Amino acid sequence: MTGQPDETTGGTRAARPPGRPRSQEADLAILSAALDLLIEQGAAQTSIEQVARRAGVTRATVYRRFADKTALLVRALEWANHDNDPAFTGWRDLEHMFADWAAYLAVPRHRRLLRRLYGSVDDYPELVAAYRVVNGGRRAAVVRELLCRTRDLGRLPGDVDVDAVQRMLTAAVLYEVGVQPDRDDEAAIAADFLAVMRLVGYDISDDQITFHRAK
């Protein structure tokens, strides 16, 4: 019998016998446990057995939903970051994007999660690689499209290297979570992203700037 699409995990699951409904509570418990363990101890030290124990389910229950630890952690990251939110279609402008980024980065748990994700490059590289394949490309494409639109509107120099600017913004995020002390000042975080853009000729006057949590 062929597998069926799994809307909760985003993957494919084996067909289940009739009369035993899927437990949404178990799904959420598993994802929550996986995310907590990833933040607490990192990807390499997290195991399916630990996730099952914390979620209060069996290992078989976890494996019915996820092929392996990498698939589980990627789905937990998607869940935490709302990567599959159908309501997200992009940002109105750079100020809107920076306000959204700043609101996310002002939450200590989110900063720890990003540090664990990027820190896994050495001790569990398959996590970053898999997450980039699943979601990194989509988000990066939205950022690039916005930068191109901003350039076409004349608010960036016509000859600006959009790819280089995008790398600079990525570096700014890494600096924020990896070097800056944790802070919850959304306006200050957003202002730092704006400072990067000003270095490449972003055209905006101070009285135009209003940073607020993206709706």
JODADA-V156200 format. One record per backbone hydrogen bond with DSSP energy under -1.0 kcal/mol. CO is the residue of the C=O (numbers start at 1). NH is the residue of the N-H. Records with the same first field share a line. If there is no record, write none. Layout:
CO->NH + NH
This chain:
4->13
6->10
11->6
13->4
23->27
24->28
25->29
26->30
27->31
28->32
29->33
30->34
31->35
32->36
33->37
34->38
35->39
36->40
37->41
38->42
47->51
48->52
49->53
50->54
51->55
52->56 + 57
58->62
59->63
60->64
62->65 + 66
68->72
69->73
70->74
71->75
72->76
73->77
74->78
75->79
76->80
77->81
78->83
82->85
85->88
93->97
94->98
95->99
96->100
97->101
98->102
99->103
100->104
101->105
102->106
104->107
107->111
108->112
109->113
110->114
111->115
112->116
113->117
114->118
115->119
118->121
120->124
124->127
125->129
126->130
127->131
128->132
129->133
130->134
131->135 + 136
132->137
135->139
136->140
137->141
138->142
139->143
140->144
141->145
142->146
143->147
144->148
145->149
146->150
147->151
148->152
149->153
150->155
151->154
155->203
157->160
160->162
161->165
162->166
163->167
164->168
165->169
166->170
167->171
168->172
169->173
170->174
171->175
172->176
173->177
174->178
175->179 + 180
184->186
185->189
186->190
187->191
188->192
189->193
190->194
191->195
192->196
193->197
194->198
195->199
197->202
198->201
205->208
206->209
